[in-house]
Structure formats: C-alpha cells, structure tokens
Amino acid sequence: MSCERLDRTRLLIGTYCLQPYARSEAHVRALADAGINYLCATPADRNLLDLCEKYGIGVFATGVLPAWWGGDGDNAGTMASSVPVSLYEEAARNLEDHPALWGLDMGDEPSALDFPHYGRLFEAVKRLFPRHFPYLNLYPNYASVPENTASECRSQLGAPTYQAYIDEYARCVGSDYICYDYYMYSTTVAGAYENLRVVADKCRETGRDLWIVLQVNSNRPAEWMSLSQLRHQAYTALAFGARSVNWACWTAGWWHNQVLDDAGHPTQQYPKMCAVNRELHALGERFMRYRNQSTHFVGAIPAERLAGVNQAAEPAVNAGAFRDVRGEDGFGAIIGHMTAPDGADALMVADASGRGEAGCLLFRKAGKKPAALLNGLPAPVLRVGEDVYRVRLEPCSGLLIE
C-alpha cells in the first residue's frame, strides 16, 4: 500500500503504546534517540503529533477508524454489520490530518471470517485515505494452541489451521504486506520459527512485505527480556525477510516490564532498545537493498527449537553465488538467501545454535571477496582456502554477508 509519508525503502522500527504520562517533548525525543520510526498510539492528539513531526516519528493512529479486535472469536464474522464501509467514509470526512499521521490502525487479530470484509475496507482506505498506511495486525499461530478443541481453534482463527488462516488473508485482503505478532519468550522458540516460515512463504508467494511485532516486555513480572533475547527475535525475523520490526510495549499496554515504567521513567529495557535498534538501523542500510528468496535451517539446531517446525535442518545449503554454506563443527544457524534488483546475492544469518557461544560460518564464493556486517558493524571475512571463507557469528547475533 503506497503512502507518501512512509518510506518503506528503510528498515522501519516501531513500538506500541505511548500513554499520556509519557508524551512530553523529552519522552518523544527519547523515542527518536532509541531509533523508533513509528508508534502505534491512541489517542493521536495534536500535541503528540506536533512533537512526533519535530523528531521524525510517524504515528499509526488508533481511534481514527472504528476499533476492531478478534478477541476469542465471540464476534467473529460480525464485522461487516458492526463496522460498515460508511463508518470509514464518516471518519474520512472528520479526519484532521497532520504530517506525522503516517497510518491508520484498522484493528488487531481479526478472525478469518472477517477477512472478506477487511478486503472491502482496505479498498475503502485506498480511496478515502490515500496518504495514510492501513495498518492491520494478525494473530500468531498460538491463537490455536494444541490444547484447544477444533471448535475453539476455529472460534479464534476462524479457520481450521494457521496455514488456512494466512491463506484466507492473502486471498481476501489486497494489502502488500502481512503483519502479525509473536512473543517468542512467552511461548516457544520453535513456534516462532514455524510462524515465520508460514508467513514468509506466503509473502514470497504473493509478493508482500513481512512485518512483525516482537516483545520487549514480559508476561511474567519477575522476567526481563535480555539484550540477547531481543537480538534473537529481531535477527531471526530478518533472516526470514522481515522489513519492519514493531516492539511491544513502550509504556503500559499489556504485561509487565515495559521500556518505561508507570511514572514514565526509563527501565532497564530502554538502553537495550537503544542498542538493538541502533544495530538494526546500521544493518538496515544494506539489508533493505535485497529481497528474501528462501530461508534455511542449517547445522545442529537443538531439537526443541525445531519441534513442530515443518522444515528440516540441512547440513549445508547453496544460495546463489554462495555455495556449501554451513556451520563449522555443526554450528546451527538460520540462513536467509536474498537477492538485489541487479541480481547480487546476500545472506542474512541468525544464530540458532542455542549454545550461548560464538561459532563460525563457512562457505564458498568465487570472484570478489565478500564483506560482512555483524550486528551492523564491519566483521572480518577470512579466506581459508581457494574461494573458501569463514565468518564468526556471535551468540544471538545477526550477520549480513554480501
């Protein structure tokens, strides 16, 4: 979906929830200092919009369009009667536009039973709000957990399986992206990998961008997400081709241990956000030249990380100009093969070994010696044989090889 205010050639980093106690100029400046490009906030009041414009932050506003949430399926299939297109037309007539208003939140975690109506609403947004990005976030695959009965699964997703849920979205909704939330450390790493596989495959098949919402907070009060956990979520998503990362939550929204506390003061999560977002932006300058073509699990990845993932680990892969790509001594990694418009190949690699120790990637490449960025910084690429190279990968880190 085109939007003149949203530069989608950049790796975009967002965040959820900015409560009224965190909307001073100092707070908005701190968002910008932490590398936040956009925020999903309600209400999008004029003072907040003015400050966001000043610091180069866009707002995906909730409250402009009628709110809709899939919930537990209680209202599944009723959106067309509750939110007719006429309400979007009324919102367009009443909209007070602003340069910082980049997008409009259309809802959260809808049932597949409402996807046909969302298809109509996306077309209405194109017509009524041509300057604004229509933002819609989908369920993760744990909306239908194994303990659920078939009827409970259907009531949440509106489809018998998660694959069917994503297939129906792509069939009905004419967006050029798929966005969903997944909170890896409140569920399972394996579930996150499988969810990425399903959505990335559909994005490649239909030519869409992959957007993802990740966790910086926790559903357990005693637990704080570590910098390594933040990195693992983000770099794994990039290895599957994600082009936007949205962190939940900045202030109180749901769960515990947000980036700011309830008084608006930075918690230990703020410097972690600054660090990982700085890395992502540095990496993104090169990463966004490419599009993901395939993603592979390579080497010795712990069995629990691949439990239920419908893609097996391989001992080595060939990816365009990169041949026999493998982890040294069985080191486990997720390897995304990417290509640029000029045909150049690149690899986006995320540590999946679970070792907590550094490992090395080996590969063959003819011609010019490749270059690498580790967490956004230049990394040495060692020639260890004729057209054979080794690159070191730190724990929970991301490596771009061009």
C-alpha positions as CSV (number, residue, x, y, z in Angstrom):
1,M,0.0,0.0,0.0
2,S,1.6,3.3,-1.1
3,C,1.8,6.1,1.4
4,E,3.7,9.3,0.6
5,R,4.7,9.7,4.3
6,L,6.1,6.2,4.9
7,D,9.5,5.4,3.4
8,R,9.3,1.7,3.0
9,T,12.8,1.5,1.5
10,R,14.1,1.8,5.1
11,L,14.0,-0.9,7.7
12,L,11.2,0.5,9.9
13,I,11.2,0.1,13.6
14,G,8.1,0.8,15.6
15,T,6.6,0.4,19.1
16,Y,3.2,0.0,20.7
17,C,1.6,2.1,23.4
18,L,2.5,5.6,24.5
19,Q,0.4,6.5,27.5
20,P,-0.4,10.2,28.3
21,Y,2.2,10.2,31.1
22,A,4.9,9.7,28.5
23,R,4.1,12.3,25.9
24,S,6.3,15.2,26.9
25,E,8.9,16.5,24.5
26,A,11.6,14.7,26.4
27,H,9.8,11.5,26.1
28,V,9.3,11.8,22.3
29,R,12.9,12.8,21.9
30,A,13.9,9.7,23.8
31,L,11.8,7.6,21.3
32,A,13.8,9.1,18.4
33,D,17.1,8.6,20.3
34,A,16.2,4.9,20.7
35,G,15.7,4.5,16.9
36,I,11.9,4.4,16.8
37,N,10.5,5.4,13.4
38,Y,6.8,5.0,14.1
39,L,4.5,4.3,17.0
40,C,1.0,2.8,17.4
41,A,-0.7,5.1,19.8
42,T,-4.1,6.2,21.0
43,P,-5.4,8.9,21.0
44,A,-3.3,10.7,18.4
45,D,-3.7,14.1,20.0
46,R,-2.4,17.2,18.3
47,N,0.4,17.9,20.7
48,L,1.8,14.4,20.3
49,L,1.6,14.7,16.5
50,D,3.5,18.0,16.6
51,L,6.2,16.5,18.7
52,C,6.5,13.4,16.5
53,E,6.8,15.6,13.4
54,K,9.6,17.5,15.1
55,Y,11.5,14.4,15.8
56,G,10.8,12.5,12.6
57,I,8.5,9.9,14.1
58,G,5.3,8.7,12.4
59,V,2.1,7.7,14.1
60,F,-0.2,4.8,13.2
61,A,-3.2,6.2,14.9
62,T,-5.8,4.1,16.7
63,G,-9.2,5.7,17.2
64,V,-9.5,7.4,13.8
65,L,-11.1,4.3,12.3
66,P,-13.6,2.2,14.3
67,A,-11.7,-0.3,16.6
68,W,-11.9,-4.0,16.0
69,W,-10.3,-6.9,17.8
70,G,-10.8,-10.6,17.1
71,G,-10.9,-11.4,20.8
72,D,-11.7,-15.0,21.5
73,G,-13.9,-15.4,18.4
74,D,-17.1,-14.1,20.2
75,N,-17.6,-11.5,17.5
76,A,-16.1,-13.5,14.6
77,G,-17.8,-12.8,11.3
78,T,-19.8,-9.8,12.5
79,M,-17.5,-7.0,11.5
80,A,-19.4,-6.2,8.3
81,S,-22.5,-5.3,10.3
82,S,-20.7,-3.6,13.1
83,V,-18.2,-1.6,11.0
84,P,-19.7,-0.9,7.6
85,V,-17.8,1.0,5.0
86,S,-20.0,4.0,5.7
87,L,-18.2,4.4,9.1
88,Y,-14.8,4.7,7.2
89,E,-16.4,7.3,4.9
90,E,-17.6,9.3,8.0
91,A,-14.1,9.0,9.5
92,A,-12.6,10.4,6.3
93,R,-14.9,13.4,6.5
94,N,-14.0,14.1,10.1
95,L,-10.2,13.5,9.8
96,E,-8.0,16.3,11.0
97,D,-4.8,15.4,9.0
98,H,-1.3,16.0,10.1
99,P,2.2,15.4,8.6
100,A,3.1,13.0,11.4
101,L,0.0,10.9,10.8
102,W,1.5,8.1,8.7
103,G,-1.0,5.4,9.1
104,L,-4.4,4.3,10.5
105,D,-4.9,1.3,12.7
106,M,-7.6,-0.9,11.2
107,G,-7.8,-3.5,14.0
108,D,-6.0,-6.3,15.8
109,E,-6.0,-10.1,15.5
110,P,-9.2,-10.5,13.4
111,S,-10.9,-13.8,12.6
112,A,-10.6,-15.2,9.1
113,L,-14.4,-15.0,9.0
114,D,-13.9,-11.2,8.7
115,F,-11.2,-11.2,6.0
116,P,-13.7,-10.7,3.2
117,H,-14.9,-7.5,4.8
118,Y,-11.4,-6.4,5.6
119,G,-10.8,-6.8,1.8
120,R,-13.5,-4.2,1.2
121,L,-12.2,-1.9,3.9
122,F,-8.7,-2.0,2.5
123,E,-10.1,-0.8,-0.8
124,A,-12.0,1.9,1.0
125,V,-8.8,3.1,2.7
126,K,-7.1,3.4,-0.6
127,R,-9.9,5.6,-1.8
128,L,-10.6,7.6,1.3
129,F,-7.2,7.9,2.9
130,P,-4.6,7.9,0.0
131,R,-1.9,9.5,2.2
132,H,-2.1,7.0,5.0
133,F,-0.9,3.5,5.5
134,P,-3.6,1.0,6.5
135,Y,-2.2,-1.0,9.4
136,L,-3.7,-4.4,10.4
137,N,-2.0,-6.9,12.7
138,L,-2.9,-10.6,12.6
139,Y,-3.0,-13.5,15.1
140,P,0.1,-15.6,15.7
141,N,-0.1,-19.4,15.4
142,Y,-0.6,-19.9,19.1
143,A,-4.1,-18.4,18.8
144,S,-4.9,-22.1,18.3
145,V,-2.9,-23.9,20.9
146,P,-2.7,-27.7,20.9
147,E,-4.9,-28.0,24.0
148,N,-7.8,-26.3,22.1
149,T,-10.6,-28.4,20.5
150,A,-11.3,-28.0,16.8
151,S,-14.2,-25.7,17.6
152,E,-12.1,-23.5,19.9
153,C,-9.4,-23.3,17.3
154,R,-11.9,-22.2,14.7
155,S,-13.5,-19.6,17.0
156,Q,-10.2,-17.8,17.5
157,L,-8.7,-18.0,14.0
158,G,-11.9,-18.5,12.0
159,A,-10.1,-21.3,10.1
160,P,-9.2,-24.9,10.9
161,T,-5.4,-24.3,10.8
162,Y,-3.0,-21.4,10.9
163,Q,-1.9,-22.0,7.4
164,A,-5.5,-21.8,6.3
165,Y,-5.8,-18.5,8.2
166,I,-2.9,-16.9,6.4
167,D,-4.1,-18.3,3.0
168,E,-7.5,-16.8,3.5
169,Y,-6.0,-13.4,4.4
170,A,-3.9,-13.4,1.3
171,R,-6.9,-14.4,-0.8
172,C,-9.3,-11.8,0.6
173,V,-7.2,-8.8,1.6
174,G,-5.3,-6.7,-1.0
175,S,-2.5,-5.5,1.2
176,D,1.1,-5.6,0.1
177,Y,2.3,-6.8,3.5
178,I,1.4,-9.3,6.2
179,C,1.9,-8.2,9.8
180,Y,1.5,-10.4,12.8
181,D,2.6,-10.5,16.5
182,Y,4.6,-13.3,18.1
183,Y,6.0,-13.2,21.6
184,M,8.7,-15.8,21.4
185,Y,9.8,-15.8,25.1
186,S,6.2,-16.1,26.4
187,T,5.6,-19.1,24.2
188,T,8.2,-21.2,22.4
189,V,11.1,-20.5,20.0
190,A,10.0,-23.4,17.8
191,G,6.6,-21.9,17.5
192,A,8.2,-18.6,16.4
193,Y,10.2,-20.3,13.8
194,E,7.2,-22.1,12.4
195,N,5.1,-18.9,12.3
196,L,7.9,-17.1,10.4
197,R,8.1,-20.0,8.0
198,V,4.3,-19.9,7.2
199,V,4.1,-16.1,6.8
200,A,7.4,-15.7,4.9
201,D,6.4,-18.4,2.5
202,K,3.1,-16.6,1.8
203,C,4.9,-13.2,1.5
204,R,7.2,-14.7,-1.2
205,E,4.4,-16.4,-3.0
206,T,2.3,-13.2,-3.2
207,G,5.0,-10.5,-3.4
208,R,4.3,-9.0,0.0
209,D,6.4,-7.5,2.8
210,L,6.7,-9.3,6.1
211,W,6.1,-7.1,9.2
212,I,6.3,-8.5,12.7
213,V,5.5,-7.4,16.3
214,L,8.1,-8.6,18.9
215,Q,8.3,-8.4,22.6
216,V,10.4,-6.1,24.7
217,N,8.2,-6.7,27.8
218,S,7.3,-9.9,29.5
219,N,4.1,-11.7,30.7
220,R,5.9,-12.6,33.9
221,P,6.6,-9.8,36.4
222,A,9.9,-11.3,37.5
223,E,11.3,-11.6,34.0
224,W,13.0,-9.0,31.9
225,M,13.9,-9.6,28.2
226,S,17.7,-9.6,27.8
227,L,19.6,-7.9,25.0
228,S,20.4,-11.3,23.6
229,Q,16.7,-12.3,23.6
230,L,15.8,-9.0,21.8
231,R,18.6,-9.7,19.3
232,H,17.5,-13.3,18.7
233,Q,13.9,-12.2,17.9
234,A,14.9,-9.4,15.6
235,Y,17.7,-11.1,13.6
236,T,15.7,-14.3,13.2
237,A,12.9,-12.2,11.7
238,L,15.3,-10.6,9.4
239,A,16.7,-14.0,8.3
240,F,13.1,-14.7,7.1
241,G,12.9,-11.4,5.3
242,A,11.1,-9.1,7.8
243,R,11.1,-5.5,6.6
244,S,9.6,-3.9,9.8
245,V,10.0,-4.7,13.5
246,N,7.5,-3.3,16.0
247,W,8.3,-3.7,19.7
248,A,5.6,-4.2,22.4
249,C,5.3,-2.4,24.6
250,W,6.9,1.1,25.3
251,T,4.6,2.0,28.1
252,A,1.8,0.2,29.9
253,G,-0.3,-1.7,27.4
254,W,-0.2,-5.4,28.4
255,W,2.0,-7.5,30.6
256,H,5.0,-6.2,32.6
257,N,8.4,-4.6,32.4
258,Q,7.9,-2.2,29.6
259,V,10.5,0.3,28.3
260,L,9.1,3.0,30.6
261,D,7.6,2.4,34.0
262,D,4.2,3.7,35.1
263,A,5.7,7.1,36.0
264,G,7.2,7.5,32.6
265,H,10.8,6.7,33.7
266,P,13.2,4.6,31.6
267,T,13.6,1.0,32.8
268,Q,16.5,-1.3,32.1
269,Q,14.8,-2.0,28.8
270,Y,15.5,1.4,27.4
271,P,19.3,1.1,26.9
272,K,18.6,-2.4,25.4
273,M,16.2,-0.9,22.9
274,C,18.8,1.8,22.0
275,A,21.4,-0.8,21.4
276,V,19.4,-3.3,19.3
277,N,17.7,-0.6,17.3
278,R,21.0,1.1,16.6
279,E,22.3,-2.2,15.2
280,L,19.2,-2.8,13.2
281,H,19.3,0.6,11.5
282,A,23.1,0.2,10.8
283,L,22.4,-3.2,9.2
284,G,19.2,-2.0,7.5
285,E,21.1,0.4,5.3
286,R,22.5,-2.6,3.4
287,F,19.9,-5.2,4.2
288,M,17.0,-3.3,2.5
289,R,18.7,-3.5,-0.9
290,Y,17.7,-7.1,-1.0
291,R,14.6,-9.3,-1.0
292,N,14.4,-12.6,0.7
293,Q,14.2,-15.6,-1.7
294,S,14.4,-18.5,0.8
295,T,15.3,-19.3,4.4
296,H,17.1,-22.4,5.7
297,F,17.8,-24.1,9.0
298,V,21.4,-25.3,8.8
299,G,23.6,-27.3,11.1
300,A,23.0,-28.6,14.7
301,I,19.9,-26.7,15.9
302,P,18.6,-28.0,19.2
303,A,15.6,-30.4,18.6
304,E,13.3,-28.4,20.9
305,R,13.8,-25.4,18.6
306,L,12.6,-27.3,15.6
307,A,9.8,-29.3,17.3
308,G,6.7,-28.8,15.2
309,V,8.5,-26.8,12.5
310,N,7.6,-28.1,9.1
311,Q,11.1,-27.6,7.7
312,A,14.0,-29.8,8.5
313,A,17.6,-28.6,9.2
314,E,20.1,-29.2,6.4
315,P,23.8,-29.9,6.8
316,A,24.6,-27.2,4.2
317,V,22.9,-25.1,1.5
318,N,23.6,-23.4,-1.8
319,A,22.3,-19.9,-2.1
320,G,23.1,-18.2,-5.4
321,A,26.7,-17.2,-5.5
322,F,27.2,-18.7,-2.0
323,R,27.9,-22.4,-2.1
324,D,28.2,-25.1,0.5
325,V,27.1,-22.7,3.3
326,R,27.4,-24.5,6.6
327,G,28.2,-24.0,10.3
328,E,31.7,-25.0,11.3
329,D,31.7,-28.0,13.6
330,G,27.9,-28.3,13.1
331,F,27.2,-24.8,14.4
332,G,23.4,-24.1,14.0
333,A,22.1,-21.0,12.1
334,I,19.1,-19.7,10.2
335,I,20.3,-18.6,6.8
336,G,18.2,-16.3,4.6
337,H,19.2,-16.1,0.9
338,M,18.5,-12.6,-0.5
339,T,18.9,-11.0,-3.9
340,A,19.1,-7.4,-5.1
341,P,17.5,-6.0,-8.2
342,D,20.8,-6.2,-10.0
343,G,21.0,-9.9,-9.3
344,A,23.6,-9.7,-6.5
345,D,23.3,-12.3,-3.8
346,A,23.5,-11.8,0.0
347,L,23.0,-13.9,3.1
348,M,21.2,-12.8,6.3
349,V,22.3,-15.2,9.1
350,A,20.9,-15.5,12.6
351,D,22.5,-17.7,15.4
352,A,20.1,-20.6,16.2
353,S,22.6,-22.8,18.0
354,G,21.3,-22.1,21.5
355,R,24.9,-22.6,22.7
356,G,25.5,-19.1,24.1
357,E,28.8,-19.3,22.4
358,A,30.3,-17.9,19.2
359,G,30.5,-20.1,16.1
360,C,31.7,-19.8,12.6
361,L,30.1,-20.0,9.2
362,L,31.9,-21.5,6.3
363,F,31.1,-21.0,2.6
364,R,32.5,-21.0,-0.9
365,K,32.2,-18.0,-3.2
366,A,34.0,-17.4,-6.5
367,G,35.1,-13.9,-7.6
368,K,35.3,-10.8,-5.4
369,K,35.9,-11.4,-1.7
370,P,32.6,-10.8,0.3
371,A,32.1,-8.3,3.0
372,A,30.1,-8.8,6.2
373,L,28.3,-6.8,8.9
374,L,27.9,-8.3,12.4
375,N,25.1,-6.5,14.3
376,G,25.6,-3.6,11.9
377,L,29.3,-3.3,12.3
378,P,32.0,-4.5,9.8
379,A,33.2,-8.0,10.5
380,P,36.3,-9.8,9.2
381,V,35.8,-12.4,6.5
382,L,38.8,-14.8,6.4
383,R,39.9,-16.6,3.3
384,V,40.7,-20.2,4.5
385,G,41.1,-21.8,1.1
386,E,40.6,-21.2,-2.6
387,D,37.3,-19.4,-2.7
388,V,36.5,-20.7,0.8
389,Y,35.7,-18.2,3.6
390,R,35.0,-18.2,7.3
391,V,33.0,-15.6,9.3
392,R,32.5,-15.6,13.0
393,L,28.9,-15.3,14.4
394,E,28.4,-14.1,18.0
395,P,25.6,-15.6,20.2
396,C,22.1,-14.4,19.3
397,S,23.6,-12.1,16.7
398,G,22.8,-11.2,13.1
399,L,25.3,-11.4,10.2
400,L,24.8,-9.9,6.7
401,I,27.2,-11.2,4.1
402,E,27.3,-9.5,0.7
